[in-house]
Amino acid sequence: MKMIKDIFIKKLMYIFVLKDLLELLHNYPYSQKTLKLQNKRLRKIMKHCYKIPFYRQKFESVGLTPEDIKTEKDLYKFPLTTKQELRDWINGEVRKNPDKYKEWWKDSTSGSTGMPLNMYYSPRDRATNMAIWIHASVVNGGNPFLDVTGCVANPATVNNNQGLLQKIGLLRRYMVSYSDPVENMIEMINKYKPDFFYANRSQFVQMAMYAEKNNIKIHKPKICASAAEKMDKQSRRIINEYFGNGLYDTYGCTESGMLAFQLKEKENEYQIHHDTHIVHVLDSENKPAKKGRAILTSLYHYGFPIINYDVGDGLDTFIDEKSGLMKIREINGRISDWITLCDDSKITWQEIETIMKTKDFLQQFRFVQESKMELKLLLVPRADYQIDKKEAEMILKDELEKLTKQKVKLIFEWKDELKPDANGKLRSIVSKL
């Protein structure tokens, strides 16, 4: 019976997406009223979780029942969910009953912090996931029905077949694989001229640098969305140059879906989807803080619920004066993306970015650490910025030594470009320790 329901929803996917989109637009802009809806949805999903052995055990471990979780603040009493716990639970359930998940949508994390995690969305959960993405584009000026959408996608999901709706000019969408050559990505954009285009930061930068090197013009979409990787100053500059000024960044993860987005005219803050997610920030002692580890709860994942999930990112948050709700100022990347020094102290991405964001002579950079005594810097210079490479190295060496405050051998390697990882991303810090 459950599988029949999944097939039915899958067949009518766009109807459910439209329903959720209209509701999301009704809830926006967010206000204190949004918290009432948030708490209502929280109570509903916690009752659902109580029926699931994985979460039932967590309830019982701290002596709680669903009646004890009435507001988002009550989640502080509930145990955290780790990536390993989530991975083991999901894999175990799929092994026990693989037929149950045949109609579900499968995605996988990049594995940048260890083993990839397979995530399964029920068709109903998937519809809401899609609606959240579309909502952010609408808020930034997009029209999901009439706009042509383009994206760089997972090779397994690329499908450019156009149905009846697309043939009459609605919901037109074109994809290119992230494993395709960069010139194929640019060819797709210039051929179909999307109004809305989304990709990872690395993919945008790769295309822009290829266009710069080969003197190629790229069609500038009305709006562009970046996902999956932290946006930095150098990347934003070249993306704006080749793709226009309609860029907005998004934040989320495979496990919870997209949970925050920028407005294209406000680069220094991320709006949290308070009607579909709860975001908590904990310090190193697991106490509530404005700056620390991101703890995520999804209010719409009923297939495999995501409750108090320790995602491994660092957030710097603030309370918006107008709405009284939390917004994100900075996303500091995976907490494991750090440089480890000889005394086991850590240099975080945020500290590195403080130095690197002022280096206008760089187009791209990557830190690679293979030992505590040695740090390799892969650098790509800006084509339109003249600077002596030895002088640039001395500037970086001086500032990085002040940051580390101890002996670290710095090796500089200048490149024409940096290639993304196999998953299409390009991490700025790669620690092999």
Secondary structure, 3 states (H helix, E strand, C coil): CHHHHHHHHHHCHHHHHHHHHHHHHHHCCCCHHHHHHHHHHHHHHHHHHCCCHHHHHHHHHCCCCHHHCCCHHHHHHCCCECHHHHHHHHHHHHHHCHHHHCCCEEEECCCCCCCCCEEEECHHHHHHHHHHHHHHHHHCCCCCCCCCEEEEECHHHCCCCCCHHHHCCCCCEEEEECCCCHHHHHHHHHHHCCCEEEEEHHHHHHHHHHHHHHCCCCCCCCEEEEECCCCCHHHHHHHHHHHCCCEEEEEEECCCEEEEEEECCEEEEEEECCCCEEEEEECCCCCECCEEEEEEEECCCCCCCCCCEEEEEEEEEEECCCCCCEEEEEEEEECCCEEECCCCCEEEHHHHHHHHCCCCCEEEEEEEEEECCEEEEEEEECCCCCCCHHHHHHHHHHHHHHHHCCCCEEEEEECCCCCCCCCCCCCCEEECC
